Amino acid sequence: MTMTMAMAKHPLIPVFFLLAIPSFFFTYYPSPAHAASELVEGICHKSQNYSFCIQALKSDPKTPAAKDYMDLAEISLNLGISNATDTRSYVTDMYENSRTDPKKKPTLKACISAYDGAVGSFRSAFGELKEDVLTANYDAKVAGDGAVSCEDQLVSGGVKDSAISARNQFTLYFSNIADVITTLLLK
């Protein structure tokens, strides 16, 4: 009995093939969003904080369309720039607020300076990404130094501010994510 005769005897066989063949292609040819998700998973498993990494990278609407590590490096560095810029603005607003304790101002000013460096390092890394990945990798790592410096200033100045400390931690995570991705680009 030929295939045509079997199809004639069982009317569901053509329906089966109509349903099975497209699912075969979806199984063996993953969507771009699925491929990007696998890249993100691999990166985040290598990062210091898996859940933060996943949440951060997936927060960017460009992530599902990311084709490779270069796309994700650009996304992570832009997130780092945004976070560090926002943190610098937050600390600057606190510094300029007339109600802020004058004893805290030198510490806050030191944090502003540290975040000038963090923002600059993230921006440098982004600018160097396509021409000098090794330098971009270095600058991505160095961006975290601004957060460390700010946190050290808070401790030595006796300033306890959980919002700034949390932002410092986020900056370190963004620096780490960018470091992981740019390290993968070096391979």
Residue frames as a rotation matrix with the C-alpha (Angstrom) as fourth column:
MET 1
0.587 0.810 0.000 0.00
0.810 -0.587 0.000 0.00
0.000 0.000 -1.000 0.00
THR 2
-0.314 -0.701 0.640 1.41
0.681 -0.636 -0.362 3.37
0.661 0.323 0.677 -0.99
MET 3
-0.861 -0.087 -0.502 1.42
0.440 -0.625 -0.645 6.53
-0.257 -0.776 0.576 1.07
THR 4
-0.802 0.593 -0.074 -1.34
-0.546 -0.676 0.494 8.01
0.243 0.437 0.866 -1.09
MET 5
-0.173 0.757 -0.630 -3.56
0.025 0.643 0.766 5.00
0.985 0.116 -0.130 -0.50
ALA 6
-0.453 -0.040 -0.890 -2.91
0.855 0.262 -0.447 5.18
0.251 -0.964 -0.084 3.25
MET 7
-0.972 0.088 -0.219 -3.87
-0.017 -0.951 -0.308 8.86
-0.235 -0.295 0.926 3.23
ALA 8
-0.536 0.821 -0.196 -7.05
-0.515 -0.134 0.847 8.06
0.669 0.554 0.495 1.38
LYS 9
-0.087 0.497 -0.863 -8.01
0.458 0.789 0.409 5.43
0.885 -0.360 -0.296 3.98
HIS 10
0.030 0.025 -0.999 -7.16
0.989 -0.147 0.026 7.65
-0.146 -0.989 -0.029 7.00
PRO 11
0.513 0.251 0.821 -8.27
0.561 -0.822 -0.100 11.25
0.650 0.512 -0.562 6.54
LEU 12
0.979 -0.148 -0.139 -6.37
0.030 -0.572 0.820 12.37
-0.201 -0.807 -0.555 9.66
ILE 13
0.292 -0.935 0.203 -2.96
0.855 0.350 0.382 11.51
-0.428 0.063 0.902 8.20
PRO 14
-0.003 -0.331 0.944 -2.77
0.729 -0.647 -0.225 14.64
0.685 0.687 0.243 6.00
VAL 15
0.794 0.329 0.511 -3.82
-0.095 -0.763 0.639 16.74
0.600 -0.556 -0.575 9.01
PHE 16
0.816 -0.552 -0.172 -1.06
0.407 0.338 0.849 15.11
-0.410 -0.762 0.500 11.06
PHE 17
-0.022 -0.875 0.484 1.56
1.000 -0.009 0.028 16.05
-0.020 0.485 0.875 8.46
LEU 18
0.252 0.184 0.950 0.23
0.382 -0.921 0.077 19.60
0.889 0.344 -0.302 8.27
LEU 19
0.935 0.128 0.332 0.66
-0.245 -0.445 0.861 19.93
0.258 -0.886 -0.385 12.03
ALA 20
0.759 -0.651 0.012 3.86
0.471 0.562 0.680 17.92
-0.450 -0.510 0.733 12.45
ILE 21
0.227 -0.734 0.641 6.01
0.911 -0.073 -0.407 19.51
0.345 0.676 0.651 9.76
PRO 22
0.409 -0.114 0.905 5.79
-0.076 -0.993 -0.091 23.11
0.909 -0.032 -0.415 11.07
SER 23
0.933 -0.077 0.351 6.49
-0.355 -0.041 0.934 21.96
-0.058 -0.996 -0.065 14.61
PHE 24
0.614 -0.768 0.184 9.56
0.773 0.632 0.055 20.12
-0.159 0.108 0.981 13.30
PHE 25
0.121 -0.577 0.808 10.93
0.592 -0.611 -0.526 23.38
0.797 0.542 0.267 11.92
PHE 26
0.596 0.135 0.792 10.20
-0.429 -0.780 0.456 25.29
0.679 -0.611 -0.407 15.13
THR 27
0.964 -0.252 0.090 11.94
0.066 0.551 0.832 22.59
-0.259 -0.795 0.548 17.14
TYR 28
0.355 -0.881 0.311 15.08
0.892 0.420 0.170 22.54
-0.281 0.217 0.935 15.02
TYR 29
-0.376 -0.437 0.817 15.21
0.651 -0.752 -0.103 26.20
0.660 0.493 0.567 14.04
PRO 30
-0.104 0.356 -0.929 14.81
0.943 -0.262 -0.206 28.25
-0.317 -0.897 -0.308 17.21
SER 31
0.766 0.454 0.456 13.47
0.564 -0.815 -0.136 31.77
0.310 0.361 -0.879 16.99
PRO 32
-0.084 -0.821 0.565 15.86
0.217 -0.568 -0.794 34.72
0.973 0.056 0.226 17.35
ALA 33
0.316 0.255 0.914 14.31
-0.763 -0.505 0.405 35.50
0.564 -0.825 0.035 20.74
HIS 34
1.000 0.022 0.005 15.04
-0.021 0.845 0.534 31.93
0.008 -0.534 0.846 21.87
ALA 35
0.368 -0.929 0.048 18.64
0.699 0.242 -0.672 32.21
0.613 0.281 0.739 20.67
ALA 36
-0.098 -0.363 0.927 19.04
-0.280 -0.884 -0.376 35.53
0.955 -0.296 -0.015 22.53
SER 37
0.709 0.439 0.552 17.56
-0.645 0.090 0.758 33.97
0.284 -0.894 0.347 25.65
GLU 38
0.861 -0.458 -0.221 20.15
0.483 0.872 0.075 31.17
0.158 -0.171 0.972 25.49
LEU 39
-0.027 -0.890 0.455 22.95
0.438 -0.420 -0.795 33.75
0.899 0.178 0.401 25.16
VAL 40
0.134 0.171 0.976 21.59
-0.649 -0.729 0.217 35.68
0.749 -0.663 0.013 28.15
GLU 41
0.965 0.252 0.066 21.35
-0.221 0.661 0.717 32.48
0.137 -0.706 0.694 30.22
GLY 42
0.539 -0.827 -0.159 24.98
0.721 0.551 -0.420 31.59
0.435 0.112 0.893 29.43
ILE 43
-0.198 -0.575 0.794 26.21
0.052 -0.815 -0.577 35.07
0.979 -0.073 0.192 30.32
CYS 44
0.323 0.439 0.838 24.22
-0.728 -0.451 0.517 35.27
0.605 -0.777 0.174 33.53
HIS 45
0.947 -0.052 -0.317 25.46
0.202 0.864 0.462 31.89
0.250 -0.501 0.828 34.74
LYS 46
0.074 -0.997 -0.026 28.97
0.838 0.076 -0.540 33.39
0.540 0.018 0.841 34.61
SER 47
-0.010 -0.021 1.000 27.99
-0.151 -0.988 -0.022 36.62
0.988 -0.152 0.007 36.36
GLN 48
-0.916 -0.384 0.118 28.20
-0.130 0.006 -0.991 37.38
0.380 -0.923 -0.055 40.10
ASN 49
-0.608 0.781 0.140 24.43
-0.246 -0.018 -0.969 37.60
-0.754 -0.624 0.203 40.50
TYR 50
-0.884 0.219 0.413 22.44
0.458 0.584 0.670 35.39
-0.094 0.782 -0.616 38.14
SER 51
0.015 1.000 -0.027 18.96
0.968 -0.021 -0.249 36.73
-0.250 -0.022 -0.968 38.98
PHE 52
0.219 0.002 -0.976 20.04
0.064 -0.998 0.013 40.38
-0.974 -0.065 -0.219 38.76
CYS 53
-0.766 -0.611 -0.201 21.74
-0.189 -0.085 0.978 39.69
-0.614 0.787 -0.051 35.43
ILE 54
-0.655 0.601 0.458 18.66
0.755 0.537 0.375 37.99
-0.021 0.592 -0.806 33.95
GLN 55
0.319 0.840 -0.438 16.34
0.813 -0.480 -0.329 40.72
-0.486 -0.251 -0.837 35.20
ALA 56
-0.002 -0.397 -0.918 18.64
-0.082 -0.915 0.396 43.52
-0.997 0.076 -0.031 33.98
LEU 57
-0.908 -0.415 -0.049 19.26
-0.085 0.070 0.994 42.17
-0.409 0.907 -0.099 30.49
LYS 58
-0.548 0.770 0.329 15.64
0.832 0.457 0.316 41.18
0.093 0.446 -0.890 29.96
SER 59
0.098 0.578 -0.810 14.53
0.575 -0.697 -0.429 44.67
-0.812 -0.424 -0.401 31.05
ASP 60
-0.519 -0.338 -0.785 15.90
-0.399 -0.717 0.572 46.06
-0.756 0.610 0.237 27.79
PRO 61
0.525 0.849 0.063 13.44
-0.321 0.266 -0.909 45.70
-0.788 0.457 0.412 24.89
LYS 62
0.369 -0.455 -0.810 16.35
-0.918 -0.042 -0.394 45.12
0.145 0.890 -0.433 22.47
THR 63
-0.371 -0.624 0.688 17.49
-0.760 0.629 0.161 41.92
-0.534 -0.463 -0.708 24.21
PRO 64
0.334 0.514 0.790 15.10
-0.023 0.843 -0.538 39.48
-0.942 0.161 0.293 22.46
ALA 65
0.996 0.045 -0.078 16.49
-0.075 -0.073 -0.995 40.65
-0.051 0.996 -0.069 19.09
ALA 66
0.293 -0.956 0.033 20.15
-0.823 -0.234 0.517 40.32
-0.486 -0.179 -0.855 20.16
LYS 67
0.837 0.004 -0.547 22.00
-0.419 0.649 -0.635 38.14
0.353 0.760 0.545 17.67
ASP 68
0.314 -0.837 -0.449 25.33
0.490 0.548 -0.678 37.79
0.813 -0.007 0.582 19.42
TYR 69
0.140 -0.356 -0.924 27.58
0.981 -0.078 0.178 38.82
-0.135 -0.931 0.338 22.30
MET 70
-0.836 -0.464 0.292 28.32
0.514 -0.848 0.126 42.17
0.189 0.255 0.948 20.63
ASP 71
-0.165 0.865 0.475 24.63
0.053 -0.473 0.880 43.12
0.985 0.170 0.032 20.72
LEU 72
0.669 0.443 -0.597 24.40
0.556 0.235 0.797 42.09
0.493 -0.865 -0.089 24.38
ALA 73
-0.318 -0.829 -0.460 27.63
0.946 -0.306 -0.104 43.95
-0.054 -0.469 0.882 25.23
GLU 74
-0.758 0.101 0.644 26.10
0.158 -0.930 0.331 47.14
0.633 0.353 0.689 23.82
ILE 75
0.316 0.948 0.031 22.90
0.088 -0.062 0.994 46.53
0.945 -0.312 -0.103 25.80
SER 76
0.483 -0.146 -0.863 24.77
0.851 0.311 0.424 45.84
0.207 -0.939 0.275 29.06
LEU 77
-0.627 -0.771 -0.111 27.03
0.778 -0.614 -0.132 48.87
0.034 -0.169 0.985 28.69
ASN 78
-0.489 0.545 0.682 24.05
-0.030 -0.791 0.611 51.12
0.872 0.278 0.403 27.97
LEU 79
0.614 0.688 -0.387 22.37
0.342 0.210 0.916 49.76
0.711 -0.695 -0.106 31.10
GLY 80
0.071 -0.700 -0.710 25.58
0.997 0.037 0.063 50.48
-0.017 -0.713 0.701 33.03
ILE 81
-0.803 -0.328 0.498 25.77
0.411 -0.909 0.064 54.02
0.432 0.256 0.865 31.66
SER 82
-0.006 0.912 0.411 22.13
-0.052 -0.411 0.910 54.63
0.999 -0.016 0.050 32.59
ASN 83
0.651 0.238 -0.721 22.54
0.621 0.380 0.686 53.21
0.438 -0.894 0.100 36.11
ALA 84
-0.249 -0.845 -0.474 25.77
0.966 -0.251 -0.060 55.09
-0.068 -0.473 0.879 36.85
THR 85
-0.731 0.052 0.681 24.37
0.214 -0.929 0.301 58.35
0.648 0.366 0.668 35.45
ASP 86
0.339 0.936 0.089 21.21
0.058 -0.115 0.992 57.94
0.939 -0.331 -0.093 37.54
THR 87
0.470 -0.239 -0.850 23.27
0.867 0.306 0.393 57.21
0.166 -0.922 0.351 40.66
ARG 88
-0.664 -0.746 0.055 25.46
0.735 -0.665 -0.134 60.26
0.137 -0.048 0.989 40.07
SER 89
-0.427 0.593 0.682 22.31
-0.046 -0.768 0.639 62.40
0.903 0.242 0.355 39.69
TYR 90
0.587 0.659 -0.470 20.80
0.387 0.282 0.878 60.93
0.711 -0.698 -0.089 42.86
VAL 91
0.114 -0.644 -0.757 23.93
0.990 0.005 0.144 61.71
-0.089 -0.765 0.638 44.89
THR 92
-0.788 -0.378 0.486 24.24
0.480 -0.871 0.100 65.18
0.386 0.312 0.868 43.30
ASP 93
0.049 0.900 0.434 20.64
0.023 -0.435 0.900 65.99
0.999 -0.034 -0.042 44.24
MET 94
0.673 0.144 -0.725 21.34
0.670 0.296 0.681 64.87
0.312 -0.944 0.103 47.79
TYR 95
-0.330 -0.907 -0.261 24.55
0.943 -0.328 -0.054 66.94
-0.037 -0.264 0.964 47.90
GLU 96
-0.799 0.014 0.601 22.76
0.228 -0.918 0.324 70.06
0.557 0.396 0.730 46.61
ASN 97
0.268 0.951 -0.155 19.76
0.490 0.004 0.871 69.67
0.829 -0.310 -0.465 48.93
SER 98
-0.173 -0.328 0.929 19.85
-0.462 -0.806 -0.370 72.37
0.870 -0.493 -0.012 51.61
ARG 99
0.665 0.509 0.546 18.46
-0.717 0.233 0.657 69.90
0.207 -0.829 0.520 54.18
THR 100
0.643 -0.498 -0.582 21.39
0.314 0.865 -0.392 67.50
0.698 0.069 0.713 53.80
ASP 101
0.873 -0.386 -0.299 23.61
0.277 -0.114 0.954 67.40
-0.402 -0.915 0.007 56.87
PRO 102
0.775 -0.599 -0.200 26.71
-0.612 -0.634 -0.472 69.52
0.156 0.489 -0.858 56.05
LYS 103
0.044 -0.776 0.629 28.92
-0.726 0.408 0.553 66.81
-0.686 -0.481 -0.546 57.62
LYS 104
0.321 0.165 0.933 27.82
0.325 0.906 -0.272 64.41
-0.890 0.391 0.237 54.85
LYS 105
0.891 0.185 -0.415 28.64
-0.260 -0.541 -0.800 66.78
-0.372 0.821 -0.434 52.00
PRO 106
-0.035 -0.952 -0.304 32.37
-0.942 -0.071 0.329 65.94
-0.335 0.298 -0.894 51.63
THR 107
-0.531 -0.093 0.842 31.48
-0.052 0.996 0.077 62.24
-0.846 -0.003 -0.533 51.40
LEU 108
0.496 0.808 0.318 28.75
0.367 0.137 -0.920 62.92
-0.787 0.573 -0.229 48.87
LYS 109
0.654 -0.333 -0.679 31.10
-0.672 -0.668 -0.320 65.10
-0.347 0.666 -0.661 46.82
ALA 110
-0.473 -0.858 0.199 33.62
-0.697 0.502 0.512 62.24
-0.539 0.103 -0.836 46.76
CYS 111
-0.224 0.494 0.840 30.88
0.354 0.845 -0.402 59.89
-0.908 0.207 -0.364 45.54
ILE 112
0.800 0.490 -0.345 29.94
-0.089 -0.472 -0.877 62.31
-0.593 0.733 -0.334 42.77
SER 113
0.156 -0.848 -0.506 33.56
-0.948 -0.273 0.165 62.35
-0.278 0.454 -0.847 41.64
ALA 114
-0.614 -0.363 0.701 33.72
-0.279 0.930 0.237 58.54
-0.739 -0.050 -0.672 41.80
TYR 115
0.179 0.787 0.590 30.61
0.474 0.456 -0.753 58.28
-0.862 0.415 -0.291 39.65
ASP 116
0.592 -0.138 -0.794 32.04
-0.659 -0.651 -0.377 60.74
-0.465 0.746 -0.477 37.13
GLY 117
-0.488 -0.868 -0.092 34.71
-0.812 0.413 0.412 58.07
-0.320 0.276 -0.906 36.66
ALA 118
-0.483 0.375 0.791 32.20
0.155 0.926 -0.344 55.20
-0.862 -0.043 -0.506 36.52
VAL 119
0.646 0.750 -0.140 30.07
0.049 -0.224 -0.973 56.92
-0.762 0.622 -0.181 33.88
GLY 120
0.353 -0.606 -0.713 33.20
-0.890 -0.453 -0.055 57.78
-0.290 0.653 -0.699 31.90
SER 121
-0.668 -0.646 0.370 34.46
-0.535 0.762 0.365 54.19
-0.518 0.046 -0.854 32.05
PHE 122
-0.053 0.731 0.680 31.15
0.372 0.646 -0.666 52.71
-0.927 0.218 -0.307 30.90
ARG 123
0.798 0.364 -0.480 31.03
-0.232 -0.550 -0.803 55.23
-0.556 0.752 -0.354 28.04
SER 124
-0.062 -0.907 -0.416 34.64
-0.943 -0.083 0.321 54.52
-0.326 0.412 -0.851 27.06
ALA 125
-0.621 -0.131 0.773 33.94
-0.087 0.991 0.098 50.79
-0.779 -0.006 -0.627 27.04
PHE 126
0.426 0.856 0.291 30.93
0.327 0.154 -0.932 51.34
-0.844 0.493 -0.214 24.79
GLY 127
0.723 -0.161 -0.672 32.95
-0.572 -0.683 -0.453 53.51
-0.386 0.712 -0.586 22.41
GLU 128
-0.283 -0.950 -0.130 35.82
-0.913 0.226 0.339 51.01
-0.292 0.214 -0.932 22.20
LEU 129
0.195 0.460 0.866 33.68
-0.404 0.842 -0.357 47.93
-0.894 -0.281 0.350 21.85
LYS 130
0.935 0.298 0.194 33.89
0.044 0.446 -0.894 47.47
-0.353 0.844 0.403 18.08
GLU 131
0.703 -0.706 -0.091 37.52
-0.389 -0.274 -0.880 48.49
0.596 0.654 -0.467 17.62
ASP 132
-0.452 -0.892 0.013 39.35
-0.425 0.202 -0.882 47.38
0.784 -0.404 -0.471 20.76
VAL 133
0.521 0.774 -0.359 37.50
-0.103 0.475 0.874 44.77
0.847 -0.418 0.327 22.81
LEU 134
-0.048 -0.617 -0.786 40.42
0.819 0.426 -0.384 44.28
0.571 -0.662 0.485 25.19
THR 135
-0.933 -0.274 0.234 40.35
0.132 -0.863 -0.487 47.96
0.336 -0.423 0.841 26.20
ALA 136
-0.140 0.960 0.242 36.54
-0.577 -0.278 0.768 47.87
0.804 -0.032 0.593 26.36
ASN 137
0.401 0.220 -0.889 36.83
0.415 0.822 0.390 44.89
0.816 -0.526 0.239 28.71
TYR 138
-0.574 -0.702 -0.422 39.28
0.733 -0.210 -0.648 46.79
0.366 -0.681 0.635 30.93
ASP 139
-0.850 0.267 0.455 37.04
-0.309 -0.951 -0.020 49.86
0.427 -0.157 0.891 31.04
ALA 140
0.193 0.948 -0.253 33.98
-0.269 0.299 0.915 47.73
0.944 -0.109 0.313 31.84
LYS 141
0.157 -0.229 -0.961 35.84
0.808 0.590 -0.009 46.32
0.568 -0.775 0.277 34.86
VAL 142
-0.807 -0.588 -0.060 37.16
0.530 -0.676 -0.512 49.75
0.261 -0.445 0.857 35.93
ALA 143
-0.313 0.775 0.550 33.62
-0.231 -0.623 0.747 51.19
0.921 0.107 0.373 35.89
GLY 144
0.532 0.528 -0.662 32.96
0.438 0.498 0.749 49.20
0.725 -0.688 0.034 39.06
ASP 145
-0.436 -0.795 -0.422 35.79
0.817 -0.153 -0.557 51.01
0.378 -0.587 0.716 40.83
GLY 146
-0.629 0.271 0.728 33.62
-0.231 -0.960 0.158 54.12
0.742 -0.069 0.667 41.08
ALA 147
0.494 0.867 -0.067 31.03
-0.264 0.223 0.939 52.21
0.828 -0.446 0.339 43.09
VAL 148
0.341 -0.462 -0.819 33.72
0.810 0.587 0.006 50.71
0.478 -0.665 0.574 45.33
SER 149
-0.714 -0.659 0.238 35.25
0.490 -0.713 -0.502 54.14
0.501 -0.242 0.831 45.89
CYS 150
-0.236 0.720 0.653 31.88
-0.471 -0.672 0.571 55.67
0.850 -0.172 0.498 46.74
GLU 151
0.698 0.517 -0.496 31.07
0.116 0.601 0.791 52.87
0.707 -0.609 0.359 49.18
ASP 152
-0.075 -0.823 -0.564 34.49
0.905 0.181 -0.384 53.26
0.418 -0.539 0.731 50.82
GLN 153
-0.754 -0.159 0.637 33.85
0.036 -0.979 -0.201 57.00
0.656 -0.128 0.744 51.18
LEU 154
0.279 0.928 0.246 30.48
-0.382 -0.128 0.915 56.33
0.881 -0.349 0.319 52.80
VAL 155
0.631 -0.082 -0.772 32.07
0.586 0.703 0.404 53.98
0.509 -0.707 0.491 55.33
SER 156
-0.380 -0.889 -0.257 35.05
0.868 -0.247 -0.430 56.21
0.319 -0.386 0.865 56.12
GLY 157
-0.733 0.159 0.661 32.80
-0.136 -0.987 0.086 59.28
0.666 -0.027 0.745 56.34
GLY 158
-0.920 0.386 -0.061 30.37
0.185 0.294 -0.938 57.53
-0.344 -0.874 -0.342 58.67
VAL 159
-0.442 0.791 -0.423 27.51
-0.873 -0.488 0.002 58.06
-0.205 0.370 0.906 56.23
LYS 160
-0.781 0.301 0.547 24.91
0.253 0.954 -0.163 55.31
-0.571 0.011 -0.821 56.26
ASP 161
-0.162 0.734 -0.659 22.68
-0.823 -0.470 -0.320 55.55
-0.545 0.490 0.680 53.22
SER 162
-0.214 0.107 0.971 21.13
0.105 0.991 -0.086 52.28
-0.971 0.083 -0.223 52.08
ALA 163
0.833 0.552 0.010 19.87
0.093 -0.124 -0.988 53.79
-0.545 0.824 -0.155 48.80
ILE 164
0.486 -0.741 -0.464 23.38
-0.874 -0.416 -0.251 54.82
-0.007 0.527 -0.850 47.75
SER 165
-0.401 -0.657 0.638 24.82
-0.657 0.692 0.300 51.51
-0.639 -0.298 -0.709 48.91
ALA 166
0.246 0.576 0.780 22.22
0.249 0.740 -0.625 49.60
-0.937 0.348 0.039 46.88
ARG 167
0.952 0.083 -0.296 23.01
-0.236 -0.418 -0.877 51.71
-0.197 0.904 -0.379 43.83
ASN 168
0.045 -0.998 -0.055 26.72
-0.968 -0.057 0.245 51.02
-0.248 0.042 -0.968 44.35
GLN 169
-0.319 -0.109 0.941 25.97
-0.165 0.985 0.058 47.30
-0.933 -0.137 -0.333 44.35
PHE 170
0.707 0.632 0.316 23.94
0.241 0.205 -0.949 47.61
-0.665 0.747 -0.007 41.13
THR 171
0.688 -0.528 -0.498 26.83
-0.723 -0.566 -0.398 49.46
-0.072 0.633 -0.771 39.47
LEU 172
-0.356 -0.829 0.430 29.16
-0.759 0.525 0.385 46.63
-0.545 -0.190 -0.816 40.47
TYR 173
0.017 0.443 0.896 26.75
0.213 0.874 -0.436 44.10
-0.977 0.199 -0.079 38.97
PHE 174
0.933 0.325 -0.152 26.48
-0.052 -0.297 -0.953 46.05
-0.355 0.898 -0.261 35.71
SER 175
0.249 -0.933 -0.260 30.26
-0.957 -0.278 0.080 46.28
-0.147 0.229 -0.962 35.57
ASN 176
-0.420 -0.390 0.819 30.50
-0.403 0.889 0.216 42.53
-0.813 -0.239 -0.531 36.13
ILE 177
0.485 0.674 0.557 27.93
0.276 0.487 -0.829 41.72
-0.830 0.556 0.050 33.43
ALA 178
0.896 -0.196 -0.398 29.77
-0.439 -0.524 -0.730 43.90
-0.065 0.829 -0.556 30.91
ASP 179
-0.106 -0.975 0.196 33.06
-0.929 0.167 0.329 42.29
-0.354 -0.147 -0.924 31.96
VAL 180
-0.129 0.124 0.984 31.64
-0.016 0.992 -0.127 38.79
-0.992 -0.032 -0.126 31.42
ILE 181
0.803 0.532 0.268 30.30
0.254 0.101 -0.962 39.66
-0.539 0.841 -0.054 27.96
THR 182
0.723 -0.578 -0.378 33.42
-0.689 -0.563 -0.457 41.49
0.051 0.591 -0.805 26.78
THR 183
-0.251 -0.775 0.580 35.54
-0.701 0.559 0.443 38.58
-0.668 -0.296 -0.683 28.03
LEU 184
0.204 0.413 0.888 33.41
0.313 0.832 -0.459 36.27
-0.928 0.371 0.041 25.86
LEU 185
0.970 0.140 -0.197 34.02
-0.115 -0.451 -0.885 38.60
-0.213 0.881 -0.422 22.91
LEU 186
0.241 -0.966 -0.097 37.78
-0.924 -0.259 0.281 38.17
-0.296 0.022 -0.955 23.41
LYS 187
-0.114 -0.269 0.956 37.57
-0.200 0.949 0.243 34.40
-0.973 -0.164 -0.162 22.86
